[in-house]
């Protein structure tokens, strides 16, 4: 039989499973009576078996969440490919995917190996699941350790081939930090997260309405997402997502992007007729705006004269080429642009200010509701002692204990895990759900029985879902990532074991910084990178493609490199925007810590999709539509330890080569390009680790030393 009716809604007796194998399920309801389902032996629960109710057959059946097997009769341990998962701090069976060049072709080799991980006082041990009484510890007998044998390896290989693993959580960190106190963020709760999601969606709607009513335009694509990123650079507020204490209140990012779409949005054109139509629309819109606003007489005169001149040229010259139309449009923008900007300035500033103040009010509401919830649960602040010592980096801890969590239902639809709370469902692939379970096991210290796991996974996915937005492919660039072979090469050649900008959903290593310490910390996050201060280590940085955020990143890099005498290295991947270059790229190229720089050309490399946790396999990778600059910033000790030698650079470049598979075309966020003179961030996609759509026609700066082209 199939498992198609496994884990339906509550009326179908949905199974609410603990990821460690324990199960908690309501009594299955039938039209006539309720039938109690007896508990399974602990050994079967550990092996992934659970007893479910078939509504169609009106009788119980047994389902294995590891193997997807369904049986009518109670399974017998050892007779149905039962898999026992054990985790040990000393010996973790790992699965690694390596790319090897064989006769200049990409061939893939899968293998299993055991890596000895020494346990140190700063390396947290990995607990087994104590949710099943009688579970044996790893140091019980050698027979138990040997039980993870051939059948388990075969199962993991099957899982790898089926789910396509895109991470390696066994790589240990070399990042050293000073011990730090716990964060004072309020602990996550589904009820609060649901309220935050609703208010954030409402704030997006306010932004859309203000742009439409005041300026007659659609909000620039991804501009709200970039606004969230840019505001967090200066925000001193208490909410992890929405800004509430920013100075200035008017966001430079939002102001720049809205202003760039006034009087109309400009896009890259391909044909002559499109260029002619765009020129006509711009002239009409500029004239209409200057006549309807409180413009000075001189401004009205200049705009009116240039628009009439353009219209006369359009009427009499029918043999103009596409380039002629674009040159004429550029001339008209230069003549009318300053006057259009002057009359729209106050209105656009009003939009930015209004959105910020609404956000601050929403933050006040959310926090008050959160404090009331904690007060009802009698939650107090826990004061932890912090010593002045160096330790290996560890996940974020919260100073406030977590309140009891409500019930969150879990069921699987094919290979998608669906979590439901109060009718709000979030989805994640089964492979990424298993990844979150591992990250939680490695990082969480306050929930050894996994009683809060499902509610925290729901909060995590809901948070990122809200940050992405509801548009088609919107926000997926915020979570894009480097290809797996590149991460492998970075670790092998340069000792990289840490991602500066990632999330539990897209991280490759289990050590990473992310945007939301309050929820991501349970899954391994070390907190926001701009507040993370390592003393030594080797790091990969693929920042959000937001000008203000990247500029703050460079400042933080240079401060860290200046202060530390220990080996410290940052390998940064940023878009190769040259027309004009972004301030962050210019600063890194002129930095005294720059040791090497290279460029990977556009369309010759790829990124992993930002929606990798829910997308189809064939959509996992897509081509980069612009070049990527790779810059090495290292202090003297870091350069001595991880010098970017010719051999190491060649290995990294080889990993960047796209294997022989078809790639998805760039999404809407990257396919809509901008006029060649638009400023960075005006019309490109907001990306955490993915390419934008900025014009990249300018060559690489040949005068920069130690610069290589792929």
N, C-alpha and C positions, 0 to 999 in steps of 0.2 A: 504493500500500500504506500501511498505517498503521504507526505506530511503537509499537504496543502491546507488542512484545517487545523494545523498546530498553532496554538497561540492566537486565537481570535480575540474579539472584544470580551469584556467582562462577562457578558451573558453567555459566552461560549466557554467559560472557564479558562480564561487566558492564563498562561503560565508566567509567573513573575519569577525570574531565575536570578540567582546569585551567580556572578561570573565564575566563581570558583567551583561551581558544580552543585552547591546546595540549592534546594528549590523551595519556594513558598508559594502555595497555590490555594485558591479558594475552593470550597467544595463545589464540584461540577453540578450545574443545575440542569434538570430535564423537565419536560412538560408536566411530569407527574410528581416527581420527588427529587430529593437531593441524595447523591451517593457519595459517601466518604471515600476518598482515595488513600489507601494506606501508604505509609512512608516506605521508601526504598532503603535497602541496606546502604551503609556509608560507603562501602567499596564501589557500588554501582553509581552512587551520586558523584563520587570523585571521578569516575570514568566518564561522566557526561550524561548518564541516563536520567530521565525524569518521567514520571507517570502523568499522562495527559488524558483528556477526555475527548473522544470523538463525537461531535454532535451528529454527524451524519449516520454513524453506526450505532450511536447511543451505548457506547461501552468504552472502557479505558484502553489505552495503548501506551507503548513505551517508546520514547524518542530520545536519540542521542544527539546532542547539540554539536559534538565534535565530528561525527561521521555522517550525520543526517540519516541514520538508520531509523526505521519505524518497525516495531514488532507488536503483535497482539499478545504474545506470551511474555512473561517476565524473563529478561535476558539472564544468561548464565555467564558469570565472570570468566573471561578468557576464551569464550566461544564465539564472540561476535566482533572480533577485532577491537576489543575494548582498549582504550588508550588511557594510561595513567600519566597525568602531568605532575611532575615534581620540579620544584625550583630550589636551587641550592646556592648559597653565597660563594662556595668554593669552586664548583664545577657546573657550569651552565652549558647545556647542549645548545649550540648555536647553528644557525643556518645562514650561509653567506652566499651572495650571488656575485661571481666574478666575471668580468669580461676579458677575454684573451684574444689577441690578434694572432690568428693562425692563417698563414699564407695570405695576409692582407685582407682577411675577411673576419667579420665578427662572429665568433662562436662562443657559446655559453657553456660554462662548466658549473655544475651544481655539486656541492660536496658538504659534508658535515664534519665538524671538528669540535674538539673539546678544548676550551681555553681556561687555564687556571687563573683565577682572579684572586689575588691576595686580599684578605680582609684587613682593613686598617681601622683605627678608631674613627676616621672620618668617612669610611665607606659603610653606609647603612646595610645591615643584613637584610636579606629578602625573606620575609616570613612566608611560611606555608599557610594555607587557608585553615584557620582554626574553626571554621564554621561547621565542620563535621567532627564531632568528638571521636577520639581514637585515632586521628590521623597521625601517621608515624613521622617523626622528625628524620632529617636527612642523615643524622649520625647514628641511626639505629643499627642497621646491619648492612654488610656489603651486598647481600642478596637484593635488598631493596634498590640499591643504586644500580645494580646490574639489570634490574627489571626494565630499565629504559633501554631497550635493545633494538633488534632489527625491526620489529613491527612498529615501534614508535618512530624510528627513522623513516620508514616507508610512509607513515602517516604524515609526518612533517613535510616530506618531499611532495606528497599529494597536495597538502595544503598550500605549499609554495607555488606549485604549478597552477593551482586553481586560483589562488588569491593574488599572486604576483606581489611578493613582499617588497616594499619600498623603504625599508628601514633596517637598521642594525642596532639593536638596543643593548648589545653586549659590550660595546666599546666603552671603556672606562675613561673618566675625565682626567685631564691634566691641568684643568683650570683651578687655580688657587686664589682664595679670597680671604679677607678678614672676616672673622665670625661676626654676624650681624643679628640684631634683635628681630623678633617676629614683626610682620606687617600688622598694621592696625585696621585693615579692611574688615568690613563686616562679612561673616561667613555666608556663602551662597545658600539660597533656598529657592525651590521651584516657584513658590508663590510670589516671591519678590522678583525673580527672573521673568516671570510671566508679566508682571506689571511693568517692568523695565522694557520688555519687548513691545508691549502695547503703546507705551508712551514714545518710544523711539520711532516706531512706525508712524505715529501721529505727527511727530516732529518732521519726518520726511514729507508728509503730506502738506504741512504748513509751508515748507520750503518750496514745494512744487506750486502751491497756490500763490505765494508771494511773487515768484518769478513770472508766473502767468499773468497775474493781475497788474503788477506794477510795470513790467517791461515787455510783456507779450511774448515771452520766450519760454521754451522748455528748460528746466534746470540742466546745466552741463552734465554730461554723463560722468558718473563716479565723483562728482564734485562734493557731494555730501560725505562720501567715504573719506575723501582726502581732507575734508574739513575736520572730521573726527581725529584723523592722524595729526594734522597740523596743530589743532587745539591742545592735544595731549603733550605737546612739547612745552607749552607754557602754562598748562592748567595745574592749579594747586588744590583742586577740589577733591571731594571724597568719593565720587562715583567712578567706578572703573571704566565706564564707557562714555557717558555724557559729560561734557565740560560744564563747569559751574563757576570757576574762579580764574578767569583769564584776563590778562592785561597786554594789549588792548582788547576791547570787546569785539571790534571789527576784525575778522579774520583776513589776513592778506591773501591767503589761498583762495577762499571763497570769493572775495572781492575781485581778484584778478581773473578768475575763471568766468564769473558772470559778466564782467565787463567785456571780456573777449568775445562774448556771444552777442554783444549789442553793436549795431541794431539788428543784425541777423547772424546766425551761426555759419561760419565758413568751413568748408570741408575740401579735401583734396578732390580734384576733378580729373576726369580722364579724356573727355571729348570736348570738341569745340563748342557744340551747342550748350553743354553744361556750363562752360565758362561764360558764354554770352548771357545765359539766363541768370547766373550768379551775379554778374556785374549789374544787370538791370535791377535785380532784387535789392542789392546793396544800395544803389542810388535812390530807389524809391523809399526804402526804409530810413535812410539818413535824412532825406528831405522831410518825411512825415514826422520824425522825432524832433528835428530842430524847430519845426513849426508848431508842434504841440507842447513844447516845454518852454520854460522861462529862460530863453537864450538871449544873449546880448545882440544888439543890431549888427555888430561886426561879424559875429558868428553866423547869424542868419544870412548875411550877405555872401560870406565865403562859401558856405555850404550850398546855398541856392545857385551860385554861379557855377561851381564845380559840377553839380548834378545836372544842370542844363547843358553844360558843355559835354558831359558824358552822354546824355541822351541824344544830342545832335550827332555825336560821333557814331553812336549805334545806328542811327537812321541812315546815315550816308555811306558808311563803310561796311559792305556786306562780304568783303573778301578777306577780312581779318582772320588771322590764325588763332589757335588756342593761346599761344604765347602772347599775342597782341592783347587779347582780352585780359589775361592775367596781369600783364604789365599795366594796363589801364586801371584794373581794380586796385593794384598796389598804389598807383598814383592817387586814386580817389581816397583810399584809406589814409594815406599820409596827409592829404589836404583836409579831409573832413574828420578824421579820427579824433584829434585833440578837442574839437568843438563838440562832438558827440559825447565824448567822455566827460567833458565839463558839465553838460546838462544832465547827464545820468548819474553823476557821482553821488549826490545826496541820496537819490533813490536806492542805489545799490548798497550804499553804506547802511541805509535803513533796513534793507533785507538782512544783511549780515548781523546787525545789532539785534534785530527782532528775533532771529533764530537763536542767537546766543542766550538772550534773556528768557526765552521760552524754555530752553534747555536747562538753565539754572533753576527755574521754577519746578521743572519735572524732577530734577535731582533732589530738591527739598522734599517733594512728595514721597519719592522712593525711599529716602533715608528715614523719614518719619515712620513710614510703614514698617521698615526693617527694624528700627529700634523698638517699636511696639511689639513686634513678633518676638524679639529677643527678651524683652521684659516679661512677656507672658511665660516664656520658658525658663526664667530665672537664670539667664546666661550672664556670666561675669567675665571680666578681663583677666587673663592669665599672664602674670609677670614672669618672664624667663630671664635667667642670668646669662649674661654674655661676657665671655672672656676676651681679652685683647690678644688674640692668637691667629695664626694662619691655618686655614683648613681647606681641604678640597671642597669645591662648590657643592652645595646641597639645595634641594628644592625649597621653595618659599614656605614658611610657616606663618600661621595666623595667630595673633595674640588673643583672639576671642574664640571660645569653644563653639563648635557647630551645634545648632539646635536639632532636635529630632526631625527626621526627614519624612515627608509624606510618601505614600505608595505611588510608585511609578511602574506602569505595566510594560512588559517587554514581550514582543513576539517577533518572529522572523517571517519575512515574505521573500521566498527564494533565498537570495544571498544578501538580503538587506535586513538589518536589525532596526526595528521600529519601537520607539519608546514613546509612551503616551502619558500625559498628565493633564487632567481636566479637559480632555478633548483636544489638546494641543499635541500633535505628533511631530517628532523629529526623527530623521532617518540617517543611518550611517551603514556603510558596507560591513558585512560580517568580518572581513579581514581587519578593518580599522577598529571595529568594536573589540576584537581580540587584542589589538595593539593597545587600546585604551586600558584594557584589563591589566596587561603587563605593566604599562607605565604606572598605573594605580598601585599595583603590587610593589613595585620598586620604590615608589615615592611617598605614598600615604602612610602616616604613622598613627592616625587617630581612629582608624576604622579597620581593625584586623579581621573582622568577620564580614566585611564587604556589605554591611547593612545599608550604607549610604551611597554605595557605588552607582546604582542606577539613577538615583535622583541627581547626583553630581554629573553624570554623563549627560543627562537631559539638560541640565543648566549649561554645561559646556557647549553642546551643539546648538542650543537655542541662542546663546550669546553670539556665536560666530555667524549663525544664520541671520540674526538681526543686523549685525555689523555689515554683512554682505549686501543686504537690500533684497528687494523682491523682484527686480527686473530680470529679464532673460540674460543669463551669464553675468549679471551684475556682481561685482565684488570678488569674482573668482580670482582675479589677479592679485588680490590681497593675500592669497595663500599659495601662490605658485612656488615652485621649488626647483632646485638644480636636479639634473638627472642622477640616478644612482651611481653610474660609473664615475662621475665627477666627485661625488662625496667619497667614494672608495679611494680615488687617487689622492684627494686632499688628506685623508687620514694616513694613507700609506707613505706618501712622499713628504708631507709637511706636519704630520702629527696632529692634524685637526681633529678635535673631539667635541666641539661645541659650536652651536649655531646661535648667532646673536639675534636673529629675527626669525622666529618660527612659531609653531603652535603644537599642541598635542596631536592635532590632526595631520600635520604635514611634516613633522620633524623626522630627521633621519637618525640622529643620535638621541639618547635619552637625556642629554644635557642640553638645554636651550633656554633662551630668553623669549618671552612672549608678552602680549599686550595686557593680559588680564591675570595678575597674580592671585586674585582672590579665588578663582576657580581653576586656573591652569596649574597652580602650585600642587594640587593633589595629583597631577599627572606629570610632574617632573619639572615644571617651569622654575627658572631661577629669578623670575620677575622681569620687569621692563629693562631693556638693555641700558637705557639712559640713566638708570639708577643702580646699575650693576657695575662694580668696580673690581675687576680681577687684578691680581698682582702679577701672575704669570700664567702661561698657557698659550695654546694655538687655537685661533678662532676663525670661523667662516662668517661673513656678513653679507647678506643679500637684502638690503633694506627696502622699506616701502618707497615707491617712486614718487615721493612728495618732496618738493624743494626744501621746505623749512625743516622737515624731519631729517633729510640727508645732511643738511648743513649742521644741525645739532649733533648728528652722529660723528661727523668729522671732528668737531670740537671735542667730543668725549674721547675719541680715539687718541688725539694728540695729548690731551691731559693725562690719560693713562700711560701712554708711552713715555711722557716726560717724567712722570713720578716714579716709575718702576725701574729698578736695576736688574730684575730677574728676567728670564727669557719671556718675551711677550710678542706675539705675532698676530696680525689681522690680515686676512685675505678678503678683499672687498669686491663684490660683483655689482656694478652699476651700469645703467644704460649709457651707451656711447652717444650722448646728445651733444652736438657741436654747433648748432646753428640757432641761437648762441649756446655756448657751453654752460652747464649748470655751475653755480658757485661751489658746490661740493666737489665736483669733478676737478675744477680748476685748483681748489685748495689742496686736494690730495696729490695732484700732479706736481705742485710746487712745495710739498711738505718735505722737510728734511728727513723724515722717517721713511720716505718712499724708497724701496729697494729695487722694485721691478714693476713693469707694467706691460700688459699685452692686450690685444683686442681680438675678440672672436667675431667674425663678420656676420651680418644679418643673414637669416635664412639658411645658415650653415650650422646652426646648433638649435637646441630645443630646451624647453622647460616642461616640468611636470605641472599638470593642471591644478589650479587652486581648488577645484571641486573634486579632487582625487578621492575623497572619502565617500562620494556618492556617484561619481560619473562612471560611464562605461569604460571597459578596458581600452577600446580603440580610441577613446578620447583622452587617455591619460597623458599623452605627450602632444605638444604642438610646437610649431616652428616659432623662433624668435624673429620678430619683424624689424628689429634694429640690432646694431652691433652691441656687444657687451664688453665693457672695459673691466679688466681684472687687475687690481692694484694690490701690491704687497706693502703694507706698512709694518715695520718692525723696529724695535730698539736694537742696540748693539748686541745684547745677549741673545735676543730672538733671532737676529740675522746669523749669528754664529751657530745657532742650533738648528734653524730651519731655513738655511740659505736657499733662495730660489735659483739653484744651479741649472745649467742647460739641460742636464739629464732629467731633473725633476720637472722642469717646465714642459719638456717633450712628453713626459708621461701624462701630465695634466691635459695637454692639448689632444693627445690620443684618446683620452677618456671623453673629450668633448665631441668627438666625431659622431655624427648621427648614424646609428646602425641601419641596416637595410630594412626599414619598415616604413609604412606610409604614416605620415603625421597629419594631425588635424590642422585645418586652416586656422589662422588666428581668429579669435572670437570677436564679437561685435565691439568689445571694448578696445580692441587693438586695430581693427580694420578701418575704423573711421578716423582718418588722419586729419591733420590740420594744415592750415596754410603755412608755407615754409618759414614765415617770419613770426609765427606765434611763439609766445614765451613758454618755457617749460612748465608742464603741469596744467596748461590751459585746456587742452583737449585730448590728452593722452589718458590711458586707462590707469586708475589707481591700483598699484600693484605692490603686494608685499614681497614677492619674489618672482615677478613675471614681467615681461616686456610691455612697454607702452607703445604709443603710436606716433611718437614725435619724429619729425623728419630727420633723417640721419645721413644726409647727402654729403656733408663736409668730411674730408679725409681726416685721418688721425694726425695729431700734431707730430710731425716728423722731427721737430726740434727737441722733443722730450727725450732725455736719455733713458736707456734701458727699456725701450718700447719695442714690442714685437707684435707682428700681425700673424694670425694663424693662416 
